[in-house]
Amino acid sequence: MDHTAGQDPHAEIREEVRKLCSRFPGEYWRELDRERGYPTAFVNALTEAGYLGALIPEEFGGAGLPLSAAAAILEEIHAAGSNAAACHAQMYIMGTILKHGSPEQKKQYLPKIATGELRLQAFGVTEPTSGTDTTALRTVARREGDNYIINGQKIWTSRAEHSDLMLLLARTTPRDQVAKRTDGLSTFIVDMKAALGNGLTIRPIRTMMNHNTTEVFFDNMVVPAANLVGIEGKGFRYILDGMNAERMLISAECVGDARWFIEKAVAYSKERVLFGRPIGQNQGVQFPIAKAYAQMRAAEALLNKGLAKFERGENCGEEANMGKMMCAEASWSAAEACIQTHGGFGFAEEYDIERKYREARLYQVAPISTNLVLSYVGEHVLGMPRSY
Ligand SMILES: Cc1cc2nc3c(=O)[nH]c(=O)nc-3n(C[C@H](O)[C@H](O)[C@H](O)COP(=O)(O)OP(=O)(O)OC[C@H]3O[C@@H](n4cnc5c(N)ncnc54)[C@H](O)[C@@H]3O)c2cc1C
């Protein structure tokens, strides 16, 4: 199986990423998984190679590559058995600053994000009480002179302990004083290093996989008004703008995971001999792997269609959402087939399958859950009544 061959414009990048990942084998990820550590050496290697600045335009020191190149990078990382969750946000959160930030903000932040001098890894949107119902969030930013004073809480703010900056969504006008519930929300760039201990508290959350996620608390945290992105009250739109890109990049990671699981399952099914023949000769073993492969290829085609539309500046909401759902389901089918093919060995840490299995499950829930994708399709693609 080599679906990267042929006319792939990113074949060279893929090969370089594969080479880089080969320096970080299973043992590296296993050890981090055990101690819930952060893959600093891996993230540094990606940063030095310029991959995390892939989408930053050249005028700001980035590689100025298209979204499909970023997707190829993330897919290869996952196909190699590595995990980009420690740093993928660095690729897409900066899109909000690039598109809606002031010239000063772009000059101040983007070149340093491109070199890795500043890490923009933390994205503070989700809250414990509002969850998916983003416009009901309760974190409040109150203007006082040249500053905003921020109070509230976020949850699942991944990588907060390993980031210098956070892109934060907070309410600047109460929900009952705006015409539309999506109004009155604003986006801020938070200097986390300055705020830590000065109104900002971070608490790690231990999860079933190694994801370095946290909850963060704001207690009269001061953010200079100069750190407001764009216009006050329009922040929800700025965040939404970046979501299709985020969904497609996560989809690419799912395709990479699916490739890893399928490759492992195929290899093992050929070498494990029982009852006098390789287990892969039994169609009961072969078919779930073949089915996961077919699912992956279909999901990948949808993703590629979305990426092409994005790069042409067309609306790719349908493909980005459906692709995200199908890529996450394909990687999960592949994970199931892989663990089942390996029998008991699938559960042994040293095979890496149980680790990847735990990691792959997330993407049916985050960054958007399957139900919310379906409700997007029902409402925006098929024109059925809005359900919430
Ligand atoms: C490991 C991890 C990392 C994350 N990283 C980040 C991050 O860095 N930054 C960030 O802001 N967020 C992050 N998230 C949050 C993630 O985006 C949310 O968990 C996800 O959007 C779902 O929200 P929720 O957990 O609040 O679930 P809820 O909104 O409480 O939903 C619970 C369930 O109900 C379903 N549901 C809700 N409403 C409806 C409806 N109207 N119709 C049908 N079904 C519905 C959902 O689909 C879901 O299955 C992360 C989450 C995890 C677990």
The ligand as an SDF file (V2000), in Angstrom:
LIG
                    3D

 53 58  0  0  0  0  0  0  0  0999 V2000
   -8.3290   15.7540   24.9730 C   0  0  0  0  0  0  0  0  0  0  0  0
   -9.1280   16.9510   24.5910 C   0  0  0  0  0  0  0  0  0  0  0  0
   -8.4670   18.0740   24.1030 C   0  0  0  0  0  0  0  0  0  0  0  0
   -9.1880   19.2330   23.7900 C   0  0  0  0  0  0  0  0  0  0  0  0
   -8.5110   20.3710   23.4290 N   0  0  0  0  0  0  0  0  0  0  0  0
   -9.1950   21.5450   23.3670 C   0  0  0  0  0  0  0  0  0  0  0  0
   -8.5050   22.8080   23.2180 C   0  0  0  0  0  0  0  0  0  0  0  0
   -7.2730   22.8370   23.1140 O   0  0  0  0  0  0  0  0  0  0  0  0
   -9.2250   23.9450   23.2480 N   0  0  0  0  0  0  0  0  0  0  0  0
  -10.5890   23.9500   23.3730 C   0  0  0  0  0  0  0  0  0  0  0  0
  -11.1870   25.0440   23.3860 O   0  0  0  0  0  0  0  0  0  0  0  0
  -11.2780   22.7890   23.4900 N   0  0  0  0  0  0  0  0  0  0  0  0
  -10.6150   21.6000   23.5000 C   0  0  0  0  0  0  0  0  0  0  0  0
  -11.3020   20.4080   23.6650 N   0  0  0  0  0  0  0  0  0  0  0  0
  -12.7490   20.4470   23.8280 C   0  0  0  0  0  0  0  0  0  0  0  0
  -13.5120   19.7680   22.7030 C   0  0  0  0  0  0  0  0  0  0  0  0
  -13.5560   20.6060   21.5860 O   0  0  0  0  0  0  0  0  0  0  0  0
  -14.8930   19.4240   23.2910 C   0  0  0  0  0  0  0  0  0  0  0  0
  -14.7050   18.3760   24.2250 O   0  0  0  0  0  0  0  0  0  0  0  0
  -15.8600   19.0220   22.2360 C   0  0  0  0  0  0  0  0  0  0  0  0
  -16.1480   20.1070   21.3970 O   0  0  0  0  0  0  0  0  0  0  0  0
  -17.1770   18.5350   22.8740 C   0  0  0  0  0  0  0  0  0  0  0  0
  -17.6070   19.4370   23.8550 O   0  0  0  0  0  0  0  0  0  0  0  0
  -17.9490   18.9520   25.3370 P   0  0  0  0  0  0  0  0  0  0  0  0
  -16.8480   18.0760   25.8070 O   0  0  0  0  0  0  0  0  0  0  0  0
  -18.2560   20.1230   26.1770 O   0  0  0  0  0  0  0  0  0  0  0  0
  -19.2260   18.0650   25.1680 O   0  0  0  0  0  0  0  0  0  0  0  0
  -20.7280   18.5790   25.2720 P   0  0  0  0  0  0  0  0  0  0  0  0
  -20.9200   19.8130   24.4860 O   0  0  0  0  0  0  0  0  0  0  0  0
  -21.1250   18.5760   26.6990 O   0  0  0  0  0  0  0  0  0  0  0  0
  -21.4780   17.3890   24.5270 O   0  0  0  0  0  0  0  0  0  0  0  0
  -21.6190   16.0890   25.0900 C   0  0  0  0  0  0  0  0  0  0  0  0
  -22.2290   15.1580   24.0610 C   0  0  0  0  0  0  0  0  0  0  0  0
  -23.5310   15.6280   23.7020 O   0  0  0  0  0  0  0  0  0  0  0  0
  -23.6350   15.7900   22.3010 C   0  0  0  0  0  0  0  0  0  0  0  0
  -24.4720   16.9680   21.9940 N   0  0  0  0  0  0  0  0  0  0  0  0
  -24.3830   18.1960   22.5480 C   0  0  0  0  0  0  0  0  0  0  0  0
  -25.3140   19.0120   22.0080 N   0  0  0  0  0  0  0  0  0  0  0  0
  -25.9920   18.2930   21.0940 C   0  0  0  0  0  0  0  0  0  0  0  0
  -27.0420   18.5780   20.1850 C   0  0  0  0  0  0  0  0  0  0  0  0
  -27.5970   19.7800   20.1090 N   0  0  0  0  0  0  0  0  0  0  0  0
  -27.4850   17.5790   19.3680 N   0  0  0  0  0  0  0  0  0  0  0  0
  -26.9400   16.3360   19.4380 C   0  0  0  0  0  0  0  0  0  0  0  0
  -25.9090   16.0120   20.2730 N   0  0  0  0  0  0  0  0  0  0  0  0
  -25.4390   16.9790   21.0840 C   0  0  0  0  0  0  0  0  0  0  0  0
  -22.2170   15.9870   21.8020 C   0  0  0  0  0  0  0  0  0  0  0  0
  -22.0950   15.5760   20.4650 O   0  0  0  0  0  0  0  0  0  0  0  0
  -21.4080   15.1010   22.7640 C   0  0  0  0  0  0  0  0  0  0  0  0
  -21.3550   13.7920   22.2740 O   0  0  0  0  0  0  0  0  0  0  0  0
  -10.6050   19.2260   23.9130 C   0  0  0  0  0  0  0  0  0  0  0  0
  -11.2610   18.0830   24.3680 C   0  0  0  0  0  0  0  0  0  0  0  0
  -10.5420   16.9590   24.7110 C   0  0  0  0  0  0  0  0  0  0  0  0
  -11.2790   15.7680   25.2700 C   0  0  0  0  0  0  0  0  0  0  0  0
  1  2  1  0
  2  3  1  0
  2 52  2  0
  3  4  2  0
  4  5  1  0
  4 50  1  0
  5  6  2  0
  6  7  1  0
  6 13  1  0
  7  8  2  0
  7  9  1  0
  9 10  1  0
 10 11  2  0
 10 12  1  0
 12 13  2  0
 13 14  1  0
 14 15  1  0
 14 50  1  0
 15 16  1  0
 16 17  1  0
 16 18  1  0
 18 19  1  0
 18 20  1  0
 20 21  1  0
 20 22  1  0
 22 23  1  0
 23 24  1  0
 24 25  2  0
 24 26  1  0
 24 27  1  0
 27 28  1  0
 28 29  2  0
 28 30  1  0
 28 31  1  0
 31 32  1  0
 32 33  1  0
 33 34  1  0
 33 48  1  0
 34 35  1  0
 35 36  1  0
 35 46  1  0
 36 37  1  0
 36 45  1  0
 37 38  2  0
 38 39  1  0
 39 40  1  0
 39 45  2  0
 40 41  1  0
 40 42  2  0
 42 43  1  0
 43 44  2  0
 44 45  1  0
 46 47  1  0
 46 48  1  0
 48 49  1  0
 50 51  2  0
 51 52  1  0
 52 53  1  0
M  END
$$$$
